[in-house]
């Protein structure tokens, strides 16, 4: 018994020693900043002074009109990008999963936007959306249509952002769906074709239910990404006009590094963490139980 305990202790100690570097980085760059942000959220603080205010800091931030506008913009972004990106990714994956000429070129073309840094994509689409001489306005002028100020009008700017993000993310999720499709059992499809099932019926009754684990994963990633976008706003709109394109992470960045209000920025950090945690819990605790693996 003592010898067995000694062997297990040595094996476990060696395993923990291998995990120690990762645990150190996890504590330094995940756990410590998280608890530090929660701590600072109860203080009205700048880099010069701190004063404990308790939940008054939360009340001040959560009653801010800009905060509610930012949350609304983020919800619009999630609703506009996540379903469309996933459906488009499924369509592209089914398309390139078939054996046909130019299949490799199509896969590379669909995935290529994912390889471009977000700053470069922002500059590309900034040119596309430029009034009068931008690519989109030039295309519309061929049909005698006057283009709008896509990034300068509150009614258009979020739609412009949504289109750009769908173009960016659909190819990324296509890779996961393509991997999922290639692992599906072929005999099920052969039986369905023998029974005379139509393509749409096969997709609705066989393909889509079987790739639901992939859909759950992609939905979590797409939703969390929609709450973590910041770099494209810095290049394209700065959150304007009139906060019409301002998102939570960019609002947090401005609060911390433009207004130097670290207490309010910490509250926004806690809000962001709670939102991301709630999304993950809902997906894994509720939706995951309704998926067959």
TADA-V222617 format. One record per backbone hydrogen bond with DSSP energy under -0.5 kcal/mol. CO is the residue of the C=O (numbers start at 1). NH is the residue of the N-H. Records with the same first field share a line. If there is no record, write none. Layout:
# TADA-V222617
CO: NH ; NH
This chain:
# TADA-V222617
1: 5
2: 6
3: 7
4: 8
5: 9
6: 10
7: 11
8: 12
9: 13
10: 14
11: 15
12: 16
13: 17
14: 18
15: 19
16: 20
17: 21
19: 23
20: 24
21: 25
22: 26
23: 27
24: 28
25: 29
26: 30 ; 31
27: 32
30: 34
31: 35
32: 36
33: 37
34: 38
35: 39
36: 40
37: 41
39: 42
40: 43
42: 53 ; 54
43: 45
44: 51
45: 262 ; 263
49: 46
51: 44
53: 56
54: 57
55: 59
56: 60
57: 61
58: 62
59: 63
61: 64
64: 68
65: 69
66: 70
67: 71
68: 72
69: 73
70: 74
71: 75
72: 76
73: 77
74: 78
75: 79
76: 80
77: 81
78: 82
81: 85
82: 86
83: 87
84: 88
85: 89
86: 90
87: 91
88: 92
89: 93
90: 94
91: 95
92: 96
93: 97
94: 98
95: 98
98: 100
100: 103
102: 106
103: 107
104: 108
105: 109
106: 110
107: 111
108: 112
109: 113
111: 114 ; 115
112: 115 ; 116
113: 116
117: 121
118: 122
119: 123
120: 124
121: 125
122: 126
123: 127
124: 128
125: 129
127: 130 ; 135
128: 136 ; 137
130: 134
131: 133
134: 138
135: 139
136: 140
137: 141
138: 142
139: 142
140: 143 ; 145
141: 144
145: 147
148: 150
149: 152 ; 153
153: 156 ; 157
154: 158
156: 160
157: 161
158: 162
159: 163
160: 164
161: 165
162: 166
163: 167
164: 168
165: 169
166: 170
169: 173
170: 174
171: 175
172: 175 ; 176
173: 177
174: 178
175: 179
176: 180
177: 181
178: 182
179: 183
180: 183
181: 184
185: 189
186: 190
187: 191
188: 192
189: 193
190: 194
191: 195
192: 197
193: 196
198: 202
199: 203
200: 204
201: 205
202: 206 ; 207
203: 208
206: 210
207: 211
209: 212
211: 215
212: 216
213: 217
214: 218
215: 219
216: 220
217: 221
218: 222
219: 223
220: 224
221: 225
222: 226
223: 227
224: 227
225: 228
230: 234
231: 235
232: 236
233: 237 ; 238
237: 240
239: 245 ; 246
241: 244
247: 251
248: 252
249: 253
250: 254
251: 255
252: 256
253: 257
254: 258 ; 259
255: 261
260: 262
261: 265
262: 266
263: 267
264: 268
265: 269
266: 270
267: 271
268: 272
269: 273
270: 274
271: 275
272: 276
273: 277
274: 278
275: 279
276: 280
277: 281
278: 282
279: 283
280: 284
281: 285
282: 286 ; 287
283: 288
287: 290
288: 291
291: 293
